[in-house]
C-alpha cells in the first residue's frame, strides 16, 4: 500500500475483508491490515485489527495462527484496559472460548496447559461478572475429547444449568454441541429433537445450520430416516462447500456417501477440496477428514475398485488401495499424537471405529449426477443351488415357456449350457425350441435364428410351429427395415397355417402365433402407411375371434388380450380416446387375470398417457401405479426409470409434489444404472428439481438442477427444458439469498429465449434478472437489464411490464449517479404510458388494470420525491419536495377512487401517506381530514372488520389523529 489509511478507511477495509471467502487470501489481507493499523499510532486501531485477525484465523484452515495475536491482545488488555472500547472488551472475553477449542485441536499443546487455560478463563470471566456457562461448556469439550465421560456428563449438566449471558454461545451453536453429545451417547432421537429449532431456521448463525445438518446425517441413517438424511446432505453440503473452516462437517458428508452406496459422489467431494488432505492448521479436523477418506477408499477396495485412480494429496497419482493405506496410516498417527497428549487411547479407538464402519444402506439415491464408481452392491450370494440334470432343466424351461414367463429365455440358455457340458445332442424338437428362444433373446438380430428354428420344427414334424417361427422372423425383419414385403409374406404364411389348422395338421397355439404376427406387422406398417388401417383392423379382429374361445390356455389368453390392446390403439388413432382407454384397460386386466402381469405393463403405461389426455388424473395415476407394480420385478433398469418417471409426471400434474419427487428420484437412479444418465437421467433430474422447488426445498432443488444442467441439451431435451432449469435455479438462488447467482441464471436463460418466436419469456427473464441485480447491489447492471426488459415489454404491447421496468429504473436513478431529475423523468414516463394505455383500453377489465397501475405509479412517484429530501435537507427544500409528493399522492388517490371498493386498501394506503406529509408540513387540519377519510372508508366494511389490512389502516389513522391533536394542544 502506498499511503497510510485513516482509521475509518481501515475499518471499512476490515469489514470488506471479512465478507470475502474464508481462506489464506483473507488471512493474508488481515495481516496486511494489522501493519496498516500499527502505522496509525492509535491503540484501538491495533486492537480492532488484532480482533479482525483472530476472527479470520478462527474461520479458516489456519487456526494455529490464532494464539500469537490473542496473546498480544491479552497483554494489551492487562497493561492498558482503558484503550479498549465496550465492543472490544466483549470481543476479547468472547475469544477466550476460541482459544480453548483451538488448543484442544492442537496435539502439541500439553493437556496441563489446556487445563490451566480453563482456570484462567474461569477466573477472568468471574472478574468480568460473566456466568460460568461458557466455562463449563469449554470444560465439557475437553472432557469429551479425551474420553473422560463421567467428567463430561458433570460438565454438560453444569453447562446447561448455568445462566445464559452475553458470553454464552449462540443458541444454534449450543444446540449443535448438545445434540452432538446425545448422538455420541446413542440417543439419536434426542439429538434430532435438540437440533430441530436449528434445522427449522428458528436459530441460525454464520455456521449453523451447516454443522447441524452434517452432524445429523449419521443419526438419521441409523434411524432409517433415509429421506431426511438425503435432504440434509443435499442442503447441508451446499452450505459447507464454500466454508474452508468446516473441514469436519465436510468430512461428515464424505462419510455419508461412503455409508449409503454413493462412493462416486464421495470421490467428487474429495476432488473439490484437495487442500483438505494436507492443510495442517487444525489437526483435529484433518484427523476427521483422513478417517473418512480411509473409510471411503475401503469401500472402493471392497467393491473390487482398488486400482481405480482417485483424488488424493497433490504431487502424485493415487489408487484407491494406495490412498486407503495412506489415509489410514496418517489418521492413526495423528490420533496417536492426540492420545499421547491426553494420556488415553480414546481418540485412536474412535478413529478406528469410524474407519471401520459398515454401510447403513446398500443404496440411497440422491438425485444428483455422478460418474459411477461402482455398480449397486449385489445382494449376498444365496446358498449354491443343487446341480440339476439336463432333463430337469428342460422340464423347467418348458414350464416357464408355457407360462410365457420372462425367465424362460434364461432357462433355455441354461439348457444349452448343460447340453454342451454333457456333450448331449438334443432331439430336433428341443433344438427347435432352444433356437426359437435364443432368437427371442437376440431381439433385432434374431431373424436368422428364427429361420433356423423353423427348419428344426419342420424336421421335428411340426409344420405349424415352423410357420409361426417364420412369421416371427418376418416380424423382426419388418421392425428392422429389412423387408418391404413383410405384409405379403405374412399373408402367405397365414393362408398356409389356416389351411393346416382346417386339415387338423396343426394346433391352436401355432395358428394364433401366425395370426398375432400378421396383426403386429400390419400395426407396425400402419405407423408409416395409413392405407393399411382397414387391413390392420381386420387382422386384429380375426386374431381376437380366433383366440377368445380358447382363453383357458394362457397363451391364447395372451393373444386375446393383445388383440384388445391393438384395437385400443386403433381406436386412439381414429380419435376415440375413450374407447381406446377402455380397450387398453380391458387388455391389461386380462393379462393380469391370466397370470401374465409383465405383459400388462406396456399397455398400462399407454393407458396412463391416454387417461392424462382425457383429463382423467385419477385414472392416469391408477394405470401408472399398476404399470410400476407389475413391472418392478421384471423390467431392466431403463424400463424402471421410464415407469417411475411417468408416474412422477402424472403425480406432478396433480400437484402431488412430495410423491412425485420420490418417483423422479427413483427414475434418475435407474436411468444412471442403465447408463442413460445424460439422457433419461437428466430429464428425471430436471423434473425432480422442479418438484423439490414447488415444495419449498430450495437448496435441494438447486443441487439437483445444477447437477442436471450439464447433461441437458437442446437436441435431446429441447431448449425449453434448459431455459426452465435456469429459470428454476434463479428462483432457488433468490430464495437462498444468492441474488448475483440468480441474475446469472436468468440472464443465461434470457439469452436462449431471445431467439424464440414468442418473446414474453425473454422479457420476463430480463425483468427477473434486473430485479436480482438490484438486490445484489449492482445498480449499473440492473439499469441495463431493466432497460432491456422495458424495450421487450414495449414490443409485446405489455404496458404493465413496461411501467414496472420504468418505475424500477426511476428508483435506481434516484439512488445513483443519474439523480432525481432522471428519476422524475422516468416516473413521469411511466405515468404517461399508463394513462395513454388506459384511455385506449379495449374493455373495462383492461382499463381498470391500467388505472390500478397508474395509481401505484403515482404512489411510488410521491414516495420517491418525498424520500429525495433526506433528513439533512433544509426546511425550504423539504417543503418543496413534500408539496410535489403530495400532488402525486393525490393523483394516486383519485386513480384508486375511480376503481370503487375493490381498490379501497390501495386508496387508503395512499391517503395515509399523504396525511403524514400534511402533518410534516404543519397542516393539521388537512392531515386530520385524510385520517378521517380512512376511518370513514372502513365504516361500511363490516365483512372486512377483522381483516389485517383494515385493522392496520384504522389503527394508523387513529394514531395520526391522536398525534395531530396532541400537537395542536401543545
PyMOL commands that set and color helices and strands:
alter all, ss='L'
color gray80, all
select helices_A, chain A and resi 7-18+24-38+43-58+63-79+81-83+86-104+111-128+133-146+149-161+171-184+188-199+210-222+226-240+247-259+263-272+274-277+283-302+320-342+346-355+390-402+408-422+428-445+447-459+463-479+486-503+508-526+530-548+554-573+577-593+597-613+617-631+637-653+657-673+677-694+698-709+714-717+719-735+739-753+760-775+779-796+799-815+819-839+844-868+875-897+900-920+924-937+942-944+948-969
alter helices_A, ss='H'
color red, helices_A
select strands_A, chain A and resi 309-310+318-319
alter strands_A, ss='S'
color yellow, strands_A
deselect
rebuild
show_as cartoon
